[in-house]
Amino acid sequence: MRLLTDKSSFDLSILCSVAPLLLACSFIPVSAPLSAQTQADESLDSITVIAEPEPQTGDVQHAEHAGTHRHIERQELERQDVMLGDILAHETGVQFRQVGGLGTLTTVTLRGASSAATGIYLDGILLNSAANSTVDLSLLELLNLSAVDIYQGAAPAPLAGSNLGGAINLRSISALNKKTSTSASVTGGSFNTNRFQFSHRSTHNRWDVVAAASRENSDNDFSFLNNNATPLNPDDDTVEKRNNAQTKKLSGLGRIGFQWNKNRRSDLLIQASTRKLGVPEWLNDEDNEASYDNDTLEMQLVTRFDAIGNWNTSLSLFQHNQSSHYLDQFGQVGLDLQNTQSQARTSGIKSYWEHIGDKGTFSFNVSFRNESLDSTDSLTSNQNYEVDRRSVAAGMQYAYFTFNDRLLFTPSLRFHSVDDDYSGISRSTENSRTDSVITPQMGVRFNASKTLTLRSSLGQFAREPSFSELFGSRGLILGNSNLEPEKGINAELGFSYEPNKQYRLNATAYASLRDELVVLVFDSQGVGRSVNSGEARIYGVELDNKWTINKQWQVRLNATYQISQNIAENPALNKRELPGEARLNSHAKLQYQTGRIRTWAESNYKSDFYYDSANLLPAKQHWIHSTGIEYQWRKFQFGLTANNISNTRTQDFNGFPRPGRSYYFSINVDL
């Protein structure tokens, strides 16, 4: 129960090897403990441990979560050569897609669910909205994060969400219980990429303060093979530099915390970013001037009250704004001239309560959200519209411990209700909509021994359609206000094995049965409309291995094998793989640390995935190899990385390539 150590890791001496078309895992006994003489011969290098704040009321208590959970520490998030999407994709069950180079649209999926059905949270507050159902991770700054928690399949009760794939909770940096620190870093590299970062954390009596700012630019003018839209004719293929793919981003974070007394604390978080992005044309037209600019602002205020009798509670107020401007004034990218501006707003309140008893913890939460989207096109008033959604989400859970606290049951129930109103030019029969969904969930975890933990979960989940799917009548696309929520049932069975502190293995088998999928279909006249059509069946296995060989060497190997099939009435789509979802996805990393030097080599593999629903456009399987080295000298840290060493040509979206070989050099200093 609460305050018990979360023994979700497990041990077993294992060596996993992944081949391009075959996934094999062989278990090898862990070697006997080193002799005293052998241990004496080893150099005992110090390892820096970055402590994280203890969970507070309203945070996820992992000792009371029975589902699969992955944790990414601050050290990994401090990398200067990759973005948030790359780091998340190193974990099992996670796949990400990126439209080009640094700073471009980046989305992730969990266990085959769409990016819209994968909940992204910032300190427990949902960032997905009806206006922006898909969260663009390139707009989020790694500098602002202290850790990331990934919950595959079953989301914990405090997150108050019902997402088909699971949840990703981004935890912002805090100065709570931290020493005063100020640091700055500069990074430069390929494609005229540069980044400047600054951060400060300090405490002043009952106050603690965090400030962070960053600026990054990249021309993204990497070389790629342009097939000129004739894949069957290699004679006209040319190697070109990417045009109009540049990106510029500024971001900042401010956080103030105040400890009123032992049982009461308030935190105010303000995070803002602005990005200017060129939109490349499919045939790489050098005269293309299309652009897509974004401004985001997240404000969250949370106050926690503990020891109100036997209850603890937290109250959160939040406001999220995002403005976008898409300009294609010459019609170089789309089918017509466009100059569209949109303003998305989300505001709300969330209340969380928990009662800690002798046998477990009862918790419930409720949140009220108001979401709106105002879209205008300066070229034609016929495309202007406004949409509003008022929603209520509530959930309750009881984390019940028994059998000397070795057995945990977590039954939970969630409720979600929405009320939509649309105003503007529409070809829909209805411009308003209401809906409500109740979804149950059950998790079980059993500590079979000090080294082995078994876990399972079964639950129902749902996703409400977005504004664009319901009312986004524009051009040749019609909205459909009669859409039903996407629904699904997720099940998993796994274990954690940790025979000692050197080795850890997580293994999970999962299945997801989904119905009422929202898809875009076109009639004989070329008019598109979102409809509830077909089902999907997803089955997979996840293996997560981490082996600390000694104080210098560490090995990690993650692999996911997944079958994701669409079940549709249309024979051209029936039993086809879901687009963008690879069958085999793996990540391997070897790290060596001695004294002031840390170096690593890693490899990512992806195979058997398609760009389209009919599976007529297969993507190439690929290995991506990278390496890096860091050196600590007094208050300075120097880093050098080489990514995609083999210069492998890849693309997550057909016609939108990703960069090849690249190099980055960084300097970080503690001021």
Beta strands, then each sheet from edge to edge (+ up, - down):
strand 1: 14-19
strand 2: 22-27
strand 3: 68-72
strand 4: 94-98
strand 5: 106-110
strand 6: 118-122
strand 7: 125-126
strand 8: 145-152
strand 9: 166-172
strand 10: 181-189
strand 11: 193-204
strand 12: 207-218
strand 13: 223-226
strand 14: 238-241
strand 15: 247-261
strand 16: 264-278
strand 17: 291-308
strand 18: 311-328
strand 19: 338-356
strand 20: 360-377
strand 21: 385-402
strand 22: 407-409
strand 23: 412-424
strand 24: 432-447
strand 25: 452-463
strand 26: 477-478
strand 27: 486-500
strand 28: 503-515
strand 29: 518-522
strand 30: 528-532
strand 31: 535-548
strand 32: 553-567
strand 33: 576-577
strand 34: 584-594
strand 35: 597-607
strand 36: 622-633
strand 37: 636-643
strand 38: 662-670
sheet 1: 1+ 2-
sheet 2: 3+ 8- 9+ 6+ 7-
sheet 3: 4+ 5-
sheet 4: 33+ 32- 31+ 28- 27+ 25- 24+ 22- 21+ 20- 19+ 18- 17+ 16- 15+ 12- 11+ 10- 38+ 37- 36+ 35- 34+
sheet 5: 13+ 14-
sheet 6: 33+ 32- 31+ 28- 27+ 25- 24+ 23-
sheet 7: 26+ 30+ 29-
end
